[in-house]
């Protein structure tokens, strides 16, 4: 009898019941939380919540909402075409009311990226990924040029400072690292002439005096 009790106990250990699984945090698939069903009202609420937390282009918001529709379609059988039509209506209405403004979004995003040391090429690629149109991208870059006589050089200096390249590199190995520092700026989207001007500057004061 003692042996049978030990075997039964081992079987319980090797094959835990559903109750034991739940106690251990191993919930059955059926008990996992399903995504919320996407309805026109829930999509609008999700859009408003997203815009409260993040700035967004119209195309990017559309992608965010379509991901919700896709999850709802898999979980609840939501009609994808109907969801897309509801999203189009929301986005159109938000653009008309000014909640969505691609020109303002592009200018704000470009300014943020520029202050972090992003090149014009990087800014352009980022805005394109967010679905911003070419005219709005160029307008945002024009705004940077209006605010700074040479925004590309200023951004390259900012990135060099952040990554301690060229004259911002301490120690005696600056010359030995010259090619790698030039390559770092090139990978960030800066042209060779600007990269060379920054990396080969005699010191930090020479950069800041320009």
C-alpha positions in Angstrom: 0.0 0.0 0.0 2.8 2.3 0.8 4.4 1.6 -2.6 1.1 2.3 -4.4 0.8 5.6 -2.5 4.3 6.6 -3.6 3.5 5.8 -7.2 0.2 7.7 -7.1 2.1 10.7 -5.6 4.7 10.5 -8.4 2.0 10.4 -11.0 0.4 13.5 -9.6 3.8 15.2 -9.7 4.5 14.2 -13.2 1.0 14.9 -14.5 -0.4 17.8 -12.5 -4.1 18.4 -12.6 -5.6 21.5 -14.2 -6.1 22.9 -10.7 -2.4 22.4 -10.0 -1.5 24.1 -13.3 -3.5 27.1 -12.5 -2.0 27.3 -9.0 1.4 27.2 -10.6 0.5 29.9 -13.1 0.4 27.5 -16.1 -3.1 28.5 -17.4 -4.8 26.6 -20.2 -4.9 28.2 -23.6 -8.6 28.7 -23.3 -8.2 30.8 -20.2 -5.8 33.3 -21.8 -7.2 36.8 -22.3 -8.6 37.3 -25.8 -8.0 40.6 -27.6 -10.9 43.0 -27.5 -13.3 42.8 -30.4 -12.7 45.7 -32.8 -15.8 47.8 -33.3 -16.0 51.3 -34.8 -16.3 52.7 -31.2 -13.5 50.7 -29.7 -11.2 51.6 -32.7 -12.0 55.3 -32.2 -11.2 55.0 -28.5 -8.0 53.2 -29.3 -7.1 55.9 -31.7 -7.7 58.7 -29.2 -5.7 56.9 -26.6 -2.8 56.4 -29.0 -2.7 60.1 -29.9 -2.8 61.0 -26.2 0.4 59.0 -25.7 2.2 59.5 -29.1 2.4 61.8 -32.0 1.5 60.1 -35.2 1.1 60.5 -38.9 -2.2 59.5 -40.5 -0.7 56.4 -42.2 1.0 55.3 -39.0 -2.3 55.5 -37.0 -4.0 53.5 -39.7 -1.4 50.8 -39.3 -1.8 50.8 -35.5 -5.5 50.4 -35.8 -5.3 47.7 -38.5 -3.2 45.6 -36.2 -6.1 45.7 -33.8 -8.5 44.7 -36.5 -6.3 41.8 -37.5 -6.1 40.5 -33.9 -9.8 40.8 -33.6 -10.3 39.0 -36.9 -8.3 36.0 -35.7 -10.0 35.9 -32.3 -13.6 36.9 -33.1 -14.0 36.6 -36.8 -14.2 40.4 -37.3 -14.6 41.4 -40.9 -11.3 42.9 -42.1 -12.8 45.0 -44.8 -15.4 46.4 -42.5 -12.6 47.2 -40.0 -10.6 49.0 -42.6 -13.6 51.0 -43.7 -14.2 52.1 -40.1 -10.5 53.1 -39.7 -10.6 55.1 -42.9 -13.6 57.1 -41.5 -11.8 57.7 -38.2 -8.6 58.9 -39.9 -10.5 61.1 -42.3 -12.4 62.7 -39.5 -9.3 63.2 -37.3 -7.5 64.9 -40.2 -10.5 67.2 -40.8 -10.6 68.1 -37.1 -6.8 68.7 -36.9 -6.2 65.8 -34.5 -4.0 64.4 -37.3 -1.7 66.7 -39.2 1.1 65.1 -41.1 2.9 68.4 -41.8 3.0 69.3 -38.1 4.0 65.7 -37.2 6.8 65.7 -39.7 8.2 69.0 -38.5 8.1 68.0 -34.8 9.6 64.6 -35.5 12.3 66.0 -37.7 13.2 68.5 -35.0 13.5 65.8 -32.4 15.7 63.6 -34.6 17.9 66.6 -35.6 18.5 67.4 -31.9 19.7 63.9 -31.4 22.2 64.1 -34.2 20.2 62.5 -37.1 21.3 63.3 -40.6 18.8 64.5 -43.2 19.0 61.0 -44.8 18.1 59.4 -41.5 15.2 61.9 -40.9 13.9 61.3 -44.4 13.9 57.5 -44.0 12.3 57.6 -40.6 9.4 59.8 -41.8 8.9 57.7 -44.9 8.6 54.6 -42.6 5.9 56.4 -40.7 4.0 57.0 -44.0 4.6 60.7 -44.3 4.3 62.1 -47.8 7.3 63.5 -49.7 6.0 67.1 -49.7 5.6 67.1 -45.9 9.1 65.5 -45.5 10.7 68.2 -47.6 8.8 70.9 -45.8 10.1 69.6 -42.5 13.7 69.6 -43.7 13.2 73.1 -45.0 12.1 74.2 -41.6 15.3 72.8 -40.1 17.3 74.8 -42.7 15.4 78.0 -41.7 16.3 77.4 -38.1 20.0 76.5 -38.6 22.3 77.8 -41.3 23.9 74.3 -41.6 21.7 71.7 -39.9 23.6 68.8 -41.4 26.9 69.9 -39.9 25.3 70.7 -36.6 23.7 67.2 -36.5 27.0 65.6 -37.3 28.7 67.5 -34.4 25.9 66.4 -32.1 26.3 62.8 -33.0 30.1 63.0 -32.7 29.7 64.4 -29.2 27.2 61.8 -28.2 29.4 58.9 -29.5 32.7 60.5 -28.5 34.1 60.6 -32.0 36.9 62.7 -33.5 37.8 65.6 -31.3 35.4 64.3 -28.6 37.4 61.1 -28.3 39.7 61.2 -25.2 43.2 59.7 -25.1 46.0 59.4 -27.6 44.3 56.9 -30.0 42.2 59.5 -31.9 44.3 59.3 -35.1 44.3 55.5 -35.0 40.5 55.6 -34.8 40.0 58.1 -37.6 38.8 55.8 -40.2 36.4 54.1 -37.9 35.0 57.4 -36.7 34.5 58.5 -40.3 32.7 55.3 -41.1 30.4 55.8 -38.0 29.2 59.1 -39.4 28.9 57.7 -42.9 26.7 54.9 -41.6 24.5 57.5 -39.9 23.9 59.1 -43.3 26.3 62.0 -43.3 28.3 62.7 -46.5 32.1 62.3 -46.6 32.9 66.0 -46.6 30.9 66.8 -43.5 32.2 63.7 -41.7 35.7 64.7 -42.5 35.2 68.2 -41.3 33.9 67.0 -38.0 36.3 64.1 -37.4 39.4 66.0 -38.5 38.6 69.2 -36.6 41.7 70.1 -34.5 39.6 70.4 -31.3 36.1 70.9 -29.9 36.5 74.7 -29.8 37.0 74.7 -33.6 33.7 72.9 -34.1 31.8 75.1 -31.8 33.3 78.3 -33.3 32.0 77.4 -36.8 
